[in-house]
């Protein structure tokens, strides 16, 4: 597998999607609901199309799993795409959103690309090659104790179905740390753990396109990533915990 080519195409695809998002930011004409609070806009659709076109031109045989258009059959590798992670932020003109693209072989994530176009930040992780932000190496924080940590979490679109345990976990983590933030993009949350801005992140009821790219970036930056039970994270899991490693077990105890 030519990972340098995968990296070039992944970055190009992220930039293609990011350009579309920049062009549409603050200018949306239509937004529809996939669920009660789950939104999709023309920016999602057009960003995804631009990303897929870029990838298909370079790797026409590869499979694709994309949030809006679903599964595209193929072989030799699979691209996992969220064309706009943080759609609710985007539709409210908040710049905290991103393009998230992962490349996997046999469900093993080998590369991740997360671009926040309005923030000018491109996070890249390649298996066994480390993680970078705008070309510079990044690493998780060295905060040793949960009490000194800053965490980030997210609330799923179907949060009403798990409202009580969701709030209990949030409350325990808020009481035990320096604070908990909620930004609205799981991919960025994971990249912010990777770059040491947050010490840990947890969320549940997620999809592969929400977490695959950020997971690889965080892992390559030194993060420990599991599910709530402590078992290893995999792309088909719907929950994730990612930390600097030092606070991981303490955080898992709060999430029981």
Phi and psi in degrees as a GROMACS rama.xvg file:
@    title "Ramachandran Plot"
@    xaxis  label "Phi"
@    yaxis  label "Psi"
@TYPE xy
-83.7226  91.5542  UNK-2
-71.2634  -24.4589  UNK-3
-66.5762  -38.6839  UNK-4
-69.1024  -41.891  UNK-5
-56.6626  -43.0852  UNK-6
-63.532  -45.8266  UNK-7
-61.219  -45.0079  UNK-8
-69.4811  -40.4038  UNK-9
-59.8263  -44.0474  UNK-10
-65.9642  -42.5473  UNK-11
-62.6661  -40.978  UNK-12
-65.2906  -42.5108  UNK-13
-61.7369  -40.8812  UNK-14
-67.2739  -36.2537  UNK-15
-62.0239  -46.5755  UNK-16
-66.1977  -40.4863  UNK-17
-63.347  -36.3608  UNK-18
-61.5843  -42.13  UNK-19
-61.6394  -44.0357  UNK-20
-63.1571  -40.5746  UNK-21
-60.929  -41.3431  UNK-22
-66.5601  -30.4231  UNK-23
-95.0564  -13.5732  UNK-24
-61.9661  125.622  UNK-25
78.3301  5.53864  UNK-26
-130.111  22.0899  UNK-27
-65.5682  136.899  UNK-28
-101.95  -25.3335  UNK-29
-148.447  140.242  UNK-30
-138.235  130.774  UNK-31
-121.898  163.793  UNK-32
-101.49  130.516  UNK-33
-88.9274  -22.8681  UNK-34
-152.18  -169.778  UNK-35
-56.8454  -41.0505  UNK-36
-133.108  18.7685  UNK-37
-101.202  110.578  UNK-38
-105.362  154.69  UNK-39
-141.895  137.969  UNK-40
-123.83  173.214  UNK-41
-64.2285  -23.238  UNK-42
-66.2389  -41.9212  UNK-43
-57.2622  -49.8239  UNK-44
-63.6688  -47.0425  UNK-45
-73.9556  -34.1683  UNK-46
-63.1005  -44.864  UNK-47
-61.2786  -42.7553  UNK-48
-61.1017  -41.7303  UNK-49
-65.4737  -40.6241  UNK-50
-63.6951  -49.1821  UNK-51
-62.8765  -40.3842  UNK-52
-59.7619  -42.7139  UNK-53
-64.4684  -44.4633  UNK-54
-68.8736  -45.0082  UNK-55
-64.1564  -31.7996  UNK-56
-64.4336  -37.372  UNK-57
-87.0906  -36.839  UNK-58
-133.427  74.4205  UNK-59
-64.0771  -19.9305  UNK-60
-92.4179  -9.02875  UNK-61
-73.3343  149.312  UNK-62
-80.3703  157.192  UNK-63
-137.585  136.457  UNK-64
-120.182  111.997  UNK-65
-123.55  145.395  UNK-66
-58.7154  -44.2267  UNK-67
-88.5418  -37.7391  UNK-68
-102.822  -4.758  UNK-69
82.1424  -144.493  UNK-70
-93.1733  133.465  UNK-71
-117.675  116.514  UNK-72
-66.2529  150.818  UNK-73
178.9  -172.424  UNK-74
-145.018  166.3  UNK-75
88.4826  -11.444  UNK-76
159.268  163.11  UNK-77
-136.251  132.455  UNK-78
-99.4539  130.424  UNK-79
-112.765  116.264  UNK-80
-123.552  128.118  UNK-81
-116.08  107.8  UNK-82
-72.372  -18.7801  UNK-83
-156.252  92.9333  UNK-84
-90.1791  113.763  UNK-85
110.044  38.3151  UNK-86
-60.0541  -39.4447  UNK-87
-61.9429  -43.5375  UNK-88
-58.3608  -46.5006  UNK-89
-57.7058  -45.7691  UNK-90
-70.5017  -18.7554  UNK-91
-100.667  13.6002  UNK-92
64.0794  31.5213  UNK-93
-95.7169  132.493  UNK-94
-80.0731  6.90884  UNK-95
-87.6467  82.1414  UNK-96
-155.199  169.267  UNK-97
-159.773  168.024  UNK-98
-96.7386  135.865  UNK-99
-128.672  122.193  UNK-100
-135.457  127.636  UNK-101
-120.62  153.34  UNK-102
-119.859  130.173  UNK-103
-135.352  151.969  UNK-104
-127.495  122.878  UNK-105
53.9763  43.8744  UNK-106
64.1888  11.9216  UNK-107
-100.224  114.248  UNK-108
-74.1948  126.108  UNK-109
-111.011  -18.1765  UNK-110
-155.754  148.898  UNK-111
-140.206  140.322  UNK-112
-135.209  120.748  UNK-113
-130.285  116.577  UNK-114
-117.075  121.919  UNK-115
-101.166  93.7582  UNK-116
-64.5693  -38.0705  UNK-117
-77.2409  -19.6337  UNK-118
-92.7714  -10.136  UNK-119
67.8401  35.6706  UNK-120
-124.698  125.103  UNK-121
-118.211  115.616  UNK-122
-99.6643  131.947  UNK-123
-133.399  133.719  UNK-124
-132.753  134.704  UNK-125
-127.461  134.429  UNK-126
-50.1961  124.205  UNK-127
66.3853  15.1765  UNK-128
-120.697  2.73843  UNK-129
86.3214  -179.069  UNK-130
-124.162  150.093  UNK-131
-137.59  151.057  UNK-132
-119.783  116.11  UNK-133
50.0901  41.8319  UNK-134
85.9471  -3.18376  UNK-135
-109.471  138.72  UNK-136
-59.8017  142.56  UNK-137
-126.943  155.747  UNK-138
-144.271  154.75  UNK-139
-67.1661  166.444  UNK-140
-71.7012  168.327  UNK-141
-113.386  22.8764  UNK-142
-60.7578  120.665  UNK-143
-87.6694  -22.4281  UNK-144
-122.919  142.501  UNK-145
-59.7977  -35.9142  UNK-146
-62.0218  -23.1522  UNK-147
-101.195  7.06858  UNK-148
-94.6606  158.292  UNK-149
-115.936  123.744  UNK-150
-110.074  165.287  UNK-151
-138.4  146.358  UNK-152
-144.49  177.073  UNK-153
-140.346  156.935  UNK-154
-110.16  125.615  UNK-155
-68.0212  161.701  UNK-156
-60.8161  -32.1725  UNK-157
-97.2733  37.8616  UNK-158
-59.6608  -23.9593  UNK-159
-64.0012  -25.3295  UNK-160
-75.6411  -18.3966  UNK-161
-131.517  31.0432  UNK-162
-59.2371  -47.8915  UNK-163
-63.7661  -52.8229  UNK-164
-63.8283  -32.1413  UNK-165
-60.6599  -48.4961  UNK-166
-70.7153  -34.3024  UNK-167
-63.2111  -45.6019  UNK-168
-62.8007  -44.4349  UNK-169
-59.4726  -45.4173  UNK-170
-63.0657  -43.0275  UNK-171
-63.2608  -42.0096  UNK-172
-69.4343  -37.6889  UNK-173
-63.4266  -41.4728  UNK-174
-70.1056  -26.0447  UNK-175
-97.6873  -1.7373  UNK-176
-131.844  -178.474  UNK-177
-72.5513  -22.6698  UNK-178
164.37  165.978  UNK-179
-132.317  130.202  UNK-180
-108.908  159.097  UNK-181
-137.83  103.813  UNK-182
-96.9578  -28.4714  UNK-183
100.028  12.6052  UNK-184
-146.118  108.819  UNK-185
-63.3805  -37.4663  UNK-186
-62.6719  -43.6368  UNK-187
-68.0223  -38.2544  UNK-188
-55.2757  -46.3495  UNK-189
-65.151  -39.9959  UNK-190
-68.1191  -31.4902  UNK-191
-73.1159  -28.8578  UNK-192
-66.3439  -44.1307  UNK-193
-58.0649  -37.2631  UNK-194
-93.3299  5.78039  UNK-195
81.9229  6.44801  UNK-196
-72.6156  -36.4074  UNK-197
-118.005  153.846  UNK-198
-92.8076  -19.332  UNK-199
-165.912  157.447  UNK-200
-143.395  141.894  UNK-201
-143.981  150.265  UNK-202
-166.378  160.419  UNK-203
-136.176  170.41  UNK-204
59.8368  48.2403  UNK-205
-107.756  166.112  UNK-206
-113.112  164.886  UNK-207
-55.9775  -38.6461  UNK-208
-69.5485  -18.7867  UNK-209
-74.4707  -33.9648  UNK-210
-120.626  -21.9845  UNK-211
-59.2735  -48.4257  UNK-212
-67.8752  -47.9956  UNK-213
-62.351  -36.1964  UNK-214
-57.7488  -46.3327  UNK-215
-67.1382  -41.0121  UNK-216
-60.5155  -46.4371  UNK-217
-63.783  -44.4817  UNK-218
-59.4295  -45.555  UNK-219
-68.9186  -19.0003  UNK-220
-88.9182  -1.41464  UNK-221
107.44  6.9867  UNK-222
-74.14  153.516  UNK-223
-102.181  128.248  UNK-224
-130.802  128.151  UNK-225
-141.903  -175.457  UNK-226
-95.7441  -179.837  UNK-227
-61.4435  -28.776  UNK-228
-76.5808  -12.9743  UNK-229
97.8987  -7.1341  UNK-230
-69.9509  155.75  UNK-231
-60.1197  144.152  UNK-232
-71.6993  144.66  UNK-233
-138.911  160.259  UNK-234
-65.2047  -19.4463  UNK-235
-92.0002  2.76347  UNK-236
-78.9128  149.141  UNK-237
-105.701  11.9193  UNK-238
-141.92  157.451  UNK-239
-154.496  144.191  UNK-240
-133.168  125.099  UNK-241
-134.457  127.699  UNK-242
-140.472  177.843  UNK-243
-72.4472  -2.60746  UNK-244
97.6408  -43.0416  UNK-245
-64.3474  -38.081  UNK-246
-100.858  6.19384  UNK-247
-61.7052  -49.8408  UNK-248
-65.4525  -38.3912  UNK-249
-61.7851  -43.0166  UNK-250
-66.4263  -41.4394  UNK-251
-57.8372  -39.0767  UNK-252
-61.2315  -36.6747  UNK-253
-73.1359  -22.8387  UNK-254
-91.7751  -1.95222  UNK-255
